[in-house]
Amino acid sequence: MNVARAPGELEPLPRAVAVGTFDGVHLGHRRVLDQTVEAGDRPTVVTFDPHPREALGNRVELLSTLERRLELLAEAGVAETLVIRFDLDFARLTPEEFAHRILRPIGARTVVAGSAFRFGHRRAGDLPLLERLGFRTLAVPELSGASSTRIRELVRAGEVGAAAELLGRPVEVEGTVVAGDARGGTLGYPTANLAAQPDLLVPDYGIYAGATGEHRAAVSIGTNPHYGGHERRIEAFLLDYGGDLYGRRLVVELWERLRDEQVFASEAELIQQIGRDVDATRRTSRPPSGGP
């Protein structure tokens, strides 16, 4: 998928365009994207970075990084994505200015969006306004319950199974592998320590079963209370893997929450429990991928 950062970087072709932040690219988003792909013109997305609410001074815990969002958009069949820097100046654009500066230069012919879609300064624009400006529009019915807000609530609570049903795929944690305490190696279970972006939502503390790539992973999210830790750590033990991961970006799926963090009476008890967690990870099944 081609990614542009300014309208002038895209050829002015007849396009079906979906506009939105698309955080998490959940099932509700997929409905819009599927209609965009099927509309007949070049399927294109206009999205924003940072998140509009963040640019307006509000903290937002994101379901996906921009890099992961772009990967998911490509998997959905989008041919080209225009990433617009969302700042206060951009937020002041009227709907008419947005259409003139963003949509027309790239050749947008059809705009696809949910029925509640709003855009422009003070959210004054909608699909009927775009029709009056000469665009064809496709209104996609909302998918009940499938909202980024609801999914964030579920992920924050560690309810990864329920969140996966609305995402249409497993919940993920993403980060760069950095050096840790190397304690896992001494216990026989060396872990990859992930440094996640500060604005990325990380599930509730606990032990999870999941996978990254072809390898299953037992994942600990928390403070390592057995060793008196205080800082949050995301540690993934990749089953049947012996390579070097330092410096690599990892996207780890979380399939099931196995248990809470806990303090053990001895290190031997901790090692025994980790073994049980690994066995449970081998038995866990990936949540089925949903569809719009």
Secondary structure, DSSP 8 states (H G I E B T S, - for coil): -EEESSGGGS----EEEEES--TT--HHHHHHHHHHHHTSSEEEEEEEES-HHHHTT----BSS-HHHHHHHHHHTT--EEEEEE--HHHHT--HHHHIIIIIGGGTEEEEEEETT--BSGGG-B-HHHHHHTT-EEEEE---TT--HHHHHHHHHTT-HHHHHHHHTS-EEEEEEEE----HHHHHT---EEEE--TTB----SEEEEEEETTEEEEEEEE--GGGT--S-EEEEEETT--S--TT-EEEEEEEEEEE-----SSHHHHHHHHHHHHHHHHH---------
